């Protein structure tokens, strides 16, 4: 991308805003700020692991599971590191599995990739064993 064409976007602030919306339960507000055909990658160690394309697929295959599988599921970023079109967030997932009643807390690393100031790719890296053990 030509530097002159790059929008003046604080990608770190965009990502922090996305996490704020999620914490407020505003999943729709979060999704509308993503590229329409976003690529969203969940590690294969989870039963819903895979690569999802588009906002609707992310809603149905990822965010819907927070409500149907977990009580009090939280995504808690502790640090957001921005490097132009790439942002890395480090933090924790936590929640109690509805089927087993077991609580979990596990670390994550999220990698966000941007084009023209909009998130086009997301990948989560985490200890899937900790989550699966709670299921």
C-alpha positions as CSV (number, residue, x, y, z in Angstrom):
1,X,0.0,0.0,0.0
2,X,1.3,3.5,-0.9
3,X,2.1,5.4,2.3
4,X,0.4,8.5,0.9
5,X,-2.8,6.5,0.5
6,X,-2.8,5.1,4.0
7,X,-5.5,6.6,6.2
8,X,-4.6,8.3,9.4
9,X,-5.9,5.4,11.5
10,X,-4.7,4.5,15.0
11,X,-5.2,0.7,14.6
12,X,-4.4,0.1,18.3
13,X,-7.3,2.5,19.2
14,X,-9.6,0.6,16.7
15,X,-8.8,-2.7,18.4
16,X,-9.3,-1.4,21.9
17,X,-12.6,0.0,20.8
18,X,-13.6,-3.4,19.4
19,X,-12.8,-5.0,22.8
20,X,-14.8,-2.3,24.6
21,X,-17.8,-3.0,22.4
22,X,-17.6,-6.7,23.2
23,X,-17.3,-6.0,26.9
24,X,-20.5,-4.0,26.6
25,X,-22.3,-6.8,24.8
26,X,-22.4,-4.9,21.6
27,X,-21.4,-7.7,19.2
28,X,-23.3,-6.1,16.3
29,X,-21.4,-2.8,16.8
30,X,-18.1,-4.8,16.8
31,X,-19.1,-6.8,13.7
32,X,-20.0,-3.7,11.7
33,X,-16.5,-2.3,12.2
34,X,-14.9,-5.3,10.5
35,X,-14.4,-5.8,6.8
36,X,-17.5,-7.4,5.4
37,X,-15.6,-10.5,4.2
38,X,-13.2,-10.7,7.2
39,X,-11.2,-13.9,7.6
40,X,-11.5,-15.1,11.3
41,X,-9.2,-18.0,12.4
42,X,-9.9,-20.1,15.5
43,X,-7.4,-22.8,16.5
44,X,-8.3,-26.4,15.6
45,X,-7.9,-27.5,19.2
46,X,-11.4,-26.2,19.9
47,X,-14.5,-28.1,18.6
48,X,-15.5,-25.0,16.6
49,X,-11.9,-24.4,15.3
50,X,-11.5,-23.3,11.7
51,X,-11.4,-20.4,9.4
52,X,-14.6,-18.4,9.0
53,X,-15.2,-15.8,6.2
54,X,-17.6,-12.9,6.7
55,X,-19.3,-11.2,9.5
56,X,-22.3,-13.6,9.6
57,X,-20.1,-16.7,9.8
58,X,-18.1,-15.1,12.6
59,X,-21.3,-14.3,14.5
60,X,-22.8,-17.7,14.0
61,X,-19.7,-19.8,14.6
62,X,-17.8,-17.8,17.2
63,X,-19.7,-15.1,19.1
64,X,-22.9,-17.2,19.3
65,X,-21.0,-19.8,21.2
66,X,-20.0,-17.4,24.0
67,X,-23.7,-17.3,25.0
68,X,-24.7,-20.9,24.3
69,X,-21.6,-22.5,25.9
70,X,-20.4,-20.2,28.6
71,X,-21.7,-18.1,31.5
72,X,-19.9,-14.9,32.1
73,X,-17.5,-15.4,29.1
74,X,-15.1,-12.5,29.0
75,X,-12.4,-11.4,26.6
76,X,-9.9,-9.3,28.7
77,X,-7.1,-7.7,26.7
78,X,-4.2,-6.6,29.0
79,X,-1.9,-5.2,26.3
80,X,-2.5,-3.9,22.8
81,X,0.6,-3.5,20.6
82,X,0.1,-1.7,17.3
83,X,2.6,-1.8,14.4
84,X,0.9,0.0,11.5
85,X,-1.4,-2.5,9.8
86,X,-0.9,-5.3,12.4
87,X,-2.1,-5.2,16.0
88,X,-1.4,-7.9,18.6
89,X,-3.5,-8.1,21.8
90,X,-2.4,-10.2,24.8
91,X,-4.9,-11.1,27.5
92,X,-7.2,-13.7,29.0
93,X,-10.4,-15.5,28.2
94,X,-12.5,-16.5,31.2
95,X,-15.9,-18.0,31.9
96,X,-17.8,-21.0,33.3
97,X,-18.9,-23.7,31.0
98,X,-22.7,-24.2,31.0
99,X,-22.6,-27.9,30.5
100,X,-20.0,-28.8,33.1
101,X,-20.1,-25.9,35.6
102,X,-16.3,-25.7,35.4
103,X,-14.6,-22.3,35.3
104,X,-11.6,-21.5,33.1
105,X,-9.2,-18.7,32.6
106,X,-6.6,-19.0,29.8
107,X,-4.2,-16.6,28.1
108,X,-4.6,-15.5,24.4
109,X,-2.7,-13.7,21.7
110,X,-4.9,-12.1,19.1
111,X,-3.4,-11.0,15.8
112,X,-5.4,-8.3,13.9
113,X,-4.5,-7.3,10.3
114,X,-5.8,-4.2,8.7
115,X,-6.2,-2.7,5.2
116,X,-7.2,0.9,4.8
117,X,-7.9,1.2,8.5
118,X,-10.3,-1.7,8.7
119,X,-9.7,-5.2,10.3
120,X,-9.6,-7.7,7.4
121,X,-8.1,-10.7,9.3
122,X,-8.2,-12.0,12.9
123,X,-6.5,-15.0,14.4
124,X,-6.5,-16.2,18.0
125,X,-3.7,-18.2,19.5
126,X,-4.5,-19.8,22.9
127,X,-4.1,-22.7,25.2
128,X,-7.0,-24.7,23.9
129,X,-6.4,-27.4,26.4
130,X,-7.5,-25.2,29.2
131,X,-10.8,-24.3,27.5
132,X,-11.5,-27.9,26.5
133,X,-10.7,-29.2,30.0
134,X,-13.5,-26.9,31.3
135,X,-15.9,-28.3,28.7
